[in-house]
């Protein structure tokens, strides 16, 4: 029983070929592409409004140099948001529950922000490792602590996204299993459990959106420190 709860996090495969890449690219297929006509429909107008809102929220703290990252961060936000929400549907696979994928997204982008700072303002970037006014005896210890906190940032990004989505999926499966098992024995308790499951599902929709936003927002804050 315990093993079956984690089967939903196993990467699907067909004839031995992993389908995780297909599950990552599928959300992009449902995003409508505006045509060459001047008149657009409500769906493309809503899509443009959402893209503009996300880009505005992410780019507001950054200066003009950071606006070069608008396309990357906005695309990442839309991809994570689509994957997280589609993963809540029945009989679907959520790639963002895989730590390997989240680290593959977090580490290169974090490294790019760090290298950008080292190239443009090396003194300021290295200055973050030692706060101003630090007593001399504490300098070696603080440098080690700040370096460690800097290096674990991509790990924290990946683990945060993985843990929140995995915990939500497990809770939904546990409560739905309990609701189904209690239905023939105690119908009243089963109905109460189903109502809790509905509330939990609404909460998980909010968590899916918030975690996608937090992932990209932290990347933009790391970029803000280095430009």
Backbone torsions as a table, in degrees:
resi	resn	phi	psi	omega
1	UNK	NA	-43.7	-178.5
2	UNK	-66.4	-35.5	-179.7
3	UNK	-68.8	-33.4	-177.6
4	UNK	-67.7	-26.1	178.5
5	UNK	-65.0	-29.7	-177.1
6	UNK	-96.2	0.5	177.6
7	UNK	-65.4	-26.2	-178.6
8	UNK	-68.8	-17.4	179.9
9	UNK	-94.8	2.0	178.2
10	UNK	-80.2	132.0	-179.0
11	UNK	-63.5	126.7	-179.4
12	UNK	-69.3	153.4	179.9
13	UNK	-145.6	153.3	177.9
14	UNK	-132.2	116.8	-177.7
15	UNK	57.4	37.4	179.0
16	UNK	80.0	2.4	-179.1
17	UNK	-100.1	120.6	179.0
18	UNK	-62.7	138.1	-178.5
19	UNK	-105.9	15.2	-177.6
20	UNK	-66.0	-34.2	178.8
21	UNK	-65.7	-38.9	177.8
22	UNK	-65.7	-39.5	179.2
23	UNK	-68.4	-25.1	176.1
24	UNK	-78.6	-33.9	-177.1
25	UNK	-85.6	-19.9	-176.1
26	UNK	-60.7	-40.5	179.2
27	UNK	-57.3	-30.0	-179.9
28	UNK	-68.1	-23.2	-178.3
29	UNK	-73.9	-22.4	-177.1
30	UNK	-91.1	-4.9	177.5
31	UNK	-82.4	119.7	-177.2
32	UNK	-67.1	141.6	178.1
33	UNK	-100.4	122.8	-179.8
34	UNK	-64.7	140.4	-179.5
35	UNK	-87.5	-166.4	-178.6
36	UNK	-86.5	-2.0	-179.2
37	UNK	-76.8	150.3	177.8
38	UNK	-71.7	-37.2	-177.4
39	UNK	-86.3	123.6	177.9
40	UNK	-108.6	161.8	179.3
41	UNK	-89.4	-178.8	-176.7
42	UNK	-67.6	-32.8	-177.1
43	UNK	-66.7	-45.9	178.8
44	UNK	-69.0	-31.9	175.9
45	UNK	-65.5	-43.4	176.8
46	UNK	-63.6	-38.6	178.4
47	UNK	-63.9	-45.1	179.2
48	UNK	-63.7	-39.5	177.5
49	UNK	-62.9	-41.2	-179.8
50	UNK	-66.4	-42.6	178.4
51	UNK	-62.2	-42.6	180.0
52	UNK	-65.5	-39.2	179.7
53	UNK	-65.1	-44.3	-179.7
54	UNK	-64.4	-46.1	-179.9
55	UNK	-62.3	-38.9	179.9
56	UNK	-65.8	-42.3	-179.3
57	UNK	-66.1	-36.3	-176.5
58	UNK	-81.0	-34.0	-172.8
59	UNK	-93.8	-10.0	-178.1
60	UNK	-59.2	-43.7	-179.2
61	UNK	-73.1	-13.1	-173.5
62	UNK	-93.7	155.2	174.7
63	UNK	-85.8	-173.2	-174.2
64	UNK	-65.2	-30.2	177.9
65	UNK	-64.4	-34.4	-179.9
66	UNK	-75.9	-13.8	-179.5
67	UNK	-69.7	-12.5	174.7
68	UNK	-65.9	-19.9	-178.9
69	UNK	-90.3	6.1	-175.4
70	UNK	-59.4	-47.8	-177.0
71	UNK	-64.3	-41.7	-178.5
72	UNK	-65.7	-49.6	-176.4
73	UNK	-69.3	-39.1	178.8
74	UNK	-66.6	-42.0	177.8
75	UNK	-63.6	-40.4	177.7
76	UNK	-64.1	-40.1	178.8
77	UNK	-63.1	-45.4	-179.9
78	UNK	-65.2	-40.4	-179.8
79	UNK	-64.9	-47.5	-180.0
80	UNK	-64.7	-40.4	179.7
81	UNK	-63.2	-44.1	-179.8
82	UNK	-66.0	-44.8	-178.9
83	UNK	-64.7	-42.9	-178.9
84	UNK	-64.4	-42.3	-177.9
85	UNK	-73.3	-41.0	178.5
86	UNK	-67.0	-27.2	178.9
87	UNK	-69.5	-13.1	177.1
88	UNK	-82.7	-10.9	178.0
89	UNK	-73.8	151.7	179.9
90	UNK	-65.1	147.6	175.9
91	UNK	59.2	38.5	176.7
92	UNK	-122.1	164.2	178.6
93	UNK	-116.9	135.2	-178.8
94	UNK	-106.0	105.4	-179.2
95	UNK	-62.6	-25.7	-177.5
96	UNK	-76.3	-0.4	170.4
97	UNK	-84.5	-3.2	178.0
98	UNK	-93.3	121.2	-178.8
99	UNK	-63.4	-34.5	-179.4
100	UNK	-62.4	-39.9	179.5
101	UNK	-69.7	-42.3	-178.9
102	UNK	-65.4	-38.4	176.3
103	UNK	-68.0	-34.5	177.7
104	UNK	-66.7	-25.9	174.7
105	UNK	-84.2	-39.6	-172.9
106	UNK	-76.4	-44.7	-171.7
107	UNK	-64.9	-48.8	-179.3
108	UNK	-63.5	-38.4	-179.1
109	UNK	-70.2	-40.5	175.5
110	UNK	-62.5	-42.8	179.4
111	UNK	-64.1	-36.6	178.3
112	UNK	-64.7	-41.4	177.1
113	UNK	-64.8	-38.8	179.7
114	UNK	-66.9	-43.9	179.6
115	UNK	-67.4	-32.8	175.9
116	UNK	-61.8	-42.9	178.2
117	UNK	-67.3	-40.2	179.5
118	UNK	-66.8	-28.7	179.5
119	UNK	-81.5	-41.7	-173.9
120	UNK	-85.4	-42.8	-177.9
121	UNK	-142.7	75.0	-176.8
122	UNK	-61.3	-37.0	-177.9
123	UNK	-65.7	-44.7	-179.8
124	UNK	-67.8	-38.0	-179.7
125	UNK	-66.0	-45.4	177.6
126	UNK	-71.0	-24.0	178.7
127	UNK	-67.2	-22.3	177.6
128	UNK	-66.4	-20.0	-178.8
129	UNK	-76.3	-14.5	-178.8
130	UNK	-137.2	105.8	179.4
131	UNK	-62.7	149.8	-178.7
132	UNK	-69.6	138.7	178.9
133	UNK	83.5	16.1	-179.1
134	UNK	-72.7	132.7	175.7
135	UNK	-60.0	145.9	-175.9
136	UNK	-57.7	-43.0	-179.4
137	UNK	-63.3	-24.0	-177.0
138	UNK	-91.1	-4.3	-175.0
139	UNK	-60.4	-49.3	-179.7
140	UNK	-60.8	-42.2	-179.1
141	UNK	-65.6	-42.1	-179.0
142	UNK	-67.8	-35.9	177.8
143	UNK	-63.7	-41.6	178.2
144	UNK	-65.1	-41.4	-179.5
145	UNK	-66.1	-45.5	-179.1
146	UNK	-67.7	-35.8	177.4
147	UNK	-66.0	-41.6	178.1
148	UNK	-63.9	-43.8	179.1
149	UNK	-64.7	-30.8	177.9
150	UNK	-71.4	-40.0	-175.6
151	UNK	-75.6	-24.3	-178.7
152	UNK	-89.8	3.0	179.6
153	UNK	-59.3	-48.8	178.9
154	UNK	-64.0	-34.5	176.9
155	UNK	-64.8	-41.2	178.6
156	UNK	-64.7	-39.1	178.0
157	UNK	-60.8	-48.8	-177.5
158	UNK	-67.9	-43.3	-177.6
159	UNK	-68.1	-37.7	179.7
160	UNK	-61.3	-47.8	-179.2
161	UNK	-65.8	-43.6	-179.1
162	UNK	-64.5	-46.3	-175.3
163	UNK	-65.4	-42.9	-178.0
164	UNK	-66.1	-43.7	-179.2
165	UNK	-71.6	-39.4	179.0
166	UNK	-64.2	-43.5	179.0
167	UNK	-62.7	-40.6	178.9
168	UNK	-65.1	-43.7	179.0
169	UNK	-63.9	-39.8	179.1
170	UNK	-66.1	-40.9	178.7
171	UNK	-63.7	-42.1	178.9
172	UNK	-62.2	-43.5	-179.4
173	UNK	-68.1	-39.9	179.1
174	UNK	-63.6	-46.4	-177.8
175	UNK	-69.4	-38.6	178.0
176	UNK	-66.4	-37.1	176.2
177	UNK	-65.1	-42.2	178.3
178	UNK	-65.2	-39.1	179.3
179	UNK	-63.9	-40.9	179.1
180	UNK	-68.1	-39.6	-178.8
181	UNK	-70.3	-31.7	-178.2
182	UNK	-84.3	-12.0	-174.8
183	UNK	-59.4	-48.2	179.7
184	UNK	-76.5	-17.4	-175.8
185	UNK	-94.8	-54.4	-178.4
186	UNK	-131.5	87.4	-175.9
187	UNK	-60.3	-36.9	-178.4
188	UNK	-64.8	-44.9	177.9
189	UNK	-64.6	-36.2	179.1
190	UNK	-64.8	-40.1	177.9
191	UNK	-65.6	-39.9	176.9
192	UNK	-63.6	-41.1	178.9
193	UNK	-65.5	-36.9	178.1
194	UNK	-65.4	-38.2	176.9
195	UNK	-65.6	-37.7	175.6
196	UNK	-64.6	-38.3	178.2
197	UNK	-63.0	-38.6	178.1
198	UNK	-63.9	-44.6	177.9
199	UNK	-64.2	-38.8	178.7
200	UNK	-65.9	-36.0	178.0
201	UNK	-64.5	-42.0	176.2
202	UNK	-61.7	-40.8	177.8
203	UNK	-63.5	-39.1	-179.4
204	UNK	-69.4	-30.9	173.8
205	UNK	-62.7	-43.2	177.2
206	UNK	-65.1	-41.1	179.6
207	UNK	-63.7	-40.2	179.7
208	UNK	-60.8	-41.6	178.7
209	UNK	-72.3	-41.0	-177.4
210	UNK	-66.7	-41.1	-178.0
211	UNK	-67.1	-37.2	175.5
212	UNK	-63.7	-40.8	179.6
213	UNK	-67.8	-42.1	-178.7
214	UNK	-65.1	-40.0	-179.9
215	UNK	-58.7	-48.5	-177.6
216	UNK	-75.7	-34.5	179.2
217	UNK	-63.6	-41.8	178.5
218	UNK	-64.9	-36.9	175.5
219	UNK	-62.7	-40.1	178.6
220	UNK	-67.6	-33.0	176.6
221	UNK	-70.4	-37.4	174.8
222	UNK	-63.4	-37.2	177.9
223	UNK	-67.3	-37.6	179.8
224	UNK	-61.9	-34.0	179.6
225	UNK	-69.0	-21.9	-170.7
226	UNK	-112.1	10.8	178.0
227	UNK	-128.2	NA	NA
